[in-house]
């Protein structure tokens, strides 16, 4: 099951464009977990596939088991002399 991000609020029916239709080659009946900008995740089923859009139906909300934060370390190289100007 693939996990997607939707930049809006999850509603009973949403449309996701090109990436899901062309790159991921969505088929009718495929099930995806979609995380919305509202912080919730839902299990959604593909109900229609058009040339540049896919329509998904919300089946149920799921508990988001992904970690809330990721730790990152940033390292910068120190240059000598005039190279930092």
C-alpha positions in Angstrom: 0.0 0.0 0.0 1.5 3.3 -1.0 1.5 6.4 1.1 0.8 9.8 -0.4 0.6 13.4 0.8 -2.4 15.6 -0.1 -1.8 19.3 0.4 -5.4 20.0 1.5 -8.0 18.7 4.0 -9.1 15.1 3.5 -12.7 15.0 2.5 -14.9 12.1 1.5 -13.7 12.5 -2.1 -10.5 14.1 -3.4 -8.8 14.5 -6.8 -5.1 14.1 -7.1 -3.5 15.0 -10.4 -0.7 14.0 -12.7 1.7 12.1 -10.4 -0.8 9.4 -9.3 -2.4 9.1 -12.7 0.8 9.0 -14.9 3.8 8.2 -12.7 2.3 5.7 -10.2 -0.2 4.4 -12.8 -3.2 4.1 -10.5 -5.9 1.5 -11.3 -9.5 1.4 -10.3 -9.7 -0.3 -6.9 -6.2 0.5 -5.7 -5.9 1.3 -2.1 -3.6 4.1 -0.8 -2.9 5.7 2.5 -3.2 9.5 2.1 -1.8 12.0 4.7 -3.5 15.4 4.5 -2.3 18.8 5.5 -4.7 18.7 8.4 -2.5 16.1 10.1 -4.8 13.1 9.6 -4.2 10.0 7.5 -6.9 8.0 5.7 -7.2 4.8 3.7 -8.6 5.7 0.3 -9.7 3.7 -2.8 -9.3 4.8 -6.4 -12.8 5.3 -7.9 -12.0 7.0 -11.2 -8.9 7.5 -13.4 -8.8 10.3 -16.0 -6.0 11.4 -18.2 -4.5 13.9 -15.6 -6.5 13.2 -12.5 -7.4 10.4 -10.1 -10.5 10.5 -7.8 -10.2 8.8 -4.4 -12.9 7.8 -2.0 -12.3 7.9 1.7 -12.8 4.5 3.3 -11.6 5.1 6.9 -9.2 7.2 8.9 -6.1 5.4 10.2 -3.7 6.0 13.0 -0.6 7.6 11.8 2.3 5.4 12.9 5.0 7.5 11.3 7.3 9.4 13.7 6.2 13.0 14.2 9.7 14.4 13.8 12.8 13.4 12.0 16.2 14.3 13.3 18.7 15.8 10.9 22.4 16.8 11.3 23.7 19.7 9.2 27.5 19.8 8.6 29.3 22.7 6.9 32.8 22.5 5.6 35.2 25.3 6.8 37.2 26.8 3.9 40.5 28.6 4.4 41.6 32.0 3.2 39.7 34.0 0.6 37.5 31.1 -0.5 34.8 32.2 2.0 34.5 35.7 0.6 
